[in-house]
């Protein structure tokens, strides 16, 4: 019986529990939530629509027109828009158009009462037989520019000349309007 009493005393003893000396509980990091779908902003949604329609349009064009746009563009002459200045000289307008490398034979000017059209083409033609070129950057260039005029002009009296790559077109006014300066108070 004494053994039973000893066993019961041992069982009645409180058991010891290991306690950490660090009193603050450890924070466990939550694992990142992984999803297959990323939340999208409104801008991303519209960009996705734009991309989808652009891809559809490209595929449709390639189906109807098998030649690539780049190959077609490379066969066309380069079209440039020459820089212009239009100056009001009281009795006439003076139109200056930049066109370096163009001869007067390459330029066409069409004049109406309310506008001027300047166009032309110039360039260098390469022979297919000559293949000794290291670099070929010069090519046929064309240009076109239409300029609206604020007043009617005398179509019969228009004069044009080209000098140092600048075309000057004198456009005399039909009835020059008087201008007056107003002072600011």
C-alpha positions in Angstrom: 0.0 0.0 0.0 2.8 2.3 0.6 3.8 1.9 -3.0 0.3 2.9 -4.0 0.5 6.0 -1.8 3.8 7.0 -3.3 2.4 6.6 -6.8 -0.7 8.6 -5.9 1.6 11.4 -4.5 3.6 11.4 -7.6 0.5 11.7 -9.7 -0.9 14.4 -7.6 2.3 16.5 -7.9 1.9 19.3 -10.4 3.9 18.6 -13.5 6.4 21.3 -14.6 5.8 23.1 -17.9 8.6 24.6 -19.9 8.0 28.3 -20.3 9.9 30.7 -22.5 11.7 33.5 -20.8 10.8 35.8 -23.6 7.4 37.1 -22.6 6.3 38.6 -26.0 4.5 36.2 -28.2 6.2 35.5 -31.5 4.4 36.8 -34.5 4.1 34.4 -37.3 4.2 35.8 -40.8 1.2 35.1 -42.9 2.0 33.5 -46.1 1.4 35.6 -49.2 -1.8 34.9 -50.8 -1.2 33.6 -54.3 -3.8 33.9 -56.9 -3.9 33.3 -60.6 -5.8 36.6 -61.2 -4.2 39.9 -60.3 -6.6 42.7 -59.4 -6.6 45.1 -62.3 -6.9 48.9 -62.3 -9.3 50.6 -64.7 -6.4 51.8 -66.8 -5.0 48.2 -67.1 -8.4 47.0 -68.3 -8.7 49.6 -71.0 -5.1 48.9 -72.1 -6.0 45.2 -72.3 -9.0 46.0 -74.5 -6.8 48.2 -76.8 -4.2 45.5 -77.1 -6.8 42.9 -77.9 -8.4 45.0 -80.6 -5.0 46.0 -82.0 -4.1 42.3 -82.3 -7.4 41.5 -83.9 -7.0 44.3 -86.4 -3.4 43.2 -87.3 -4.5 39.6 -87.7 -7.5 40.6 -89.9 -5.3 42.9 -92.1 -2.7 40.1 -92.4 -5.4 37.8 -93.5 -6.8 40.2 -96.2 -3.5 41.7 -97.2 -0.7 39.2 -96.9 2.0 41.8 -97.7 3.3 43.5 -94.6 2.8 47.2 -94.2 6.5 47.8 -93.7 7.2 46.2 -97.1 4.6 48.5 -98.8 5.9 51.6 -97.1 9.5 50.8 -98.0 8.5 50.7 -101.7 6.8 54.1 -101.5 8.8 57.3 -101.8 9.3 59.2 -98.6 6.8 62.0 -98.3 7.9 64.9 -96.2 6.2 68.1 -95.1 8.5 71.0 -95.7 8.8 73.7 -93.1 7.2 77.0 -94.1 6.9 80.6 -93.1 4.1 82.9 -94.2 4.8 86.6 -93.7 2.3 89.4 -94.1 4.1 92.2 -95.9 1.0 94.6 -95.9 0.4 94.5 -99.7 1.4 90.9 -100.2 2.1 87.6 -98.5 5.6 86.1 -98.7 5.6 82.3 -98.4 9.0 80.7 -97.7 9.3 76.9 -98.1 12.4 74.9 -97.1 13.4 72.4 -99.8 17.1 71.7 -99.8 18.3 69.6 -102.7 15.3 70.4 -105.0 15.6 72.0 -108.4 13.1 74.4 -109.8 12.1 71.7 -112.3 11.1 69.4 -109.4 8.6 71.8 -107.9 5.0 72.4 -108.8 3.0 75.4 -107.4 -0.8 75.7 -107.8 -2.4 78.9 -106.6 -6.1 79.6 -105.8 -7.5 82.8 -104.4 -7.6 81.4 -100.9 -4.6 79.1 -100.8 -1.3 77.8 -102.3 -0.4 74.2 -103.0 3.3 73.3 -103.3 4.4 69.8 -104.3 7.1 67.9 -106.2 9.5 65.1 -106.2 13.2 64.7 -106.5 15.8 62.1 -105.8 18.4 59.7 -107.0 17.6 56.6 -108.9 19.9 53.7 -108.3 20.7 51.2 -111.0 20.1 47.6 -110.0 23.3 46.5 -111.8 25.5 48.6 -109.5 26.0 46.7 -106.3 29.3 48.1 -105.1 27.7 50.5 -102.6 28.8 50.4 -99.0 25.9 52.6 -97.9 22.8 53.8 -99.8 20.8 56.5 -97.8 19.8 58.9 -100.6 16.5 58.1 -102.1 13.6 59.6 -104.0 11.7 62.1 -101.9 8.4 63.8 -102.5 6.8 66.7 -100.7 3.4 68.3 -100.5 2.1 71.3 -98.6 -1.2 73.3 -98.8 -1.4 76.7 -97.1 -4.7 78.5 -96.4 -4.4 82.2 -96.9 -6.4 84.6 -94.6 -7.2 87.0 -97.6 -7.8 86.6 -101.3 -4.8 87.1 -103.6 -4.3 88.1 -107.2 -3.6 84.7 -108.8 -2.2 86.2 -112.0 0.5 88.2 -110.3 2.1 85.4 -108.2 5.8 85.1 -108.5 8.1 82.3 -107.3 11.9 81.7 -107.1 14.2 79.2 -105.4 17.5 80.2 -104.0 19.8 78.1 -101.6 17.2 75.5 -101.0 14.5 78.1 -100.0 11.5 78.6 -102.2 10.0 82.1 -102.0 6.5 82.8 -103.3 5.2 86.3 -103.5 1.4 86.4 -103.2 0.0 89.9 -103.8 -3.3 90.6 -102.0 -6.4 91.5 -104.0 -7.6 94.2 -101.6 -5.2 94.7 -98.7 -7.0 95.3 -95.5 -6.0 98.3 -93.4 -4.8 97.5 -89.9 -4.5 99.8 -86.9 -2.7 99.2 -83.7 -4.7 99.4 -80.4 -3.0 100.4 -77.2 -3.7 98.5 -74.1 -4.9 100.6 -71.2 
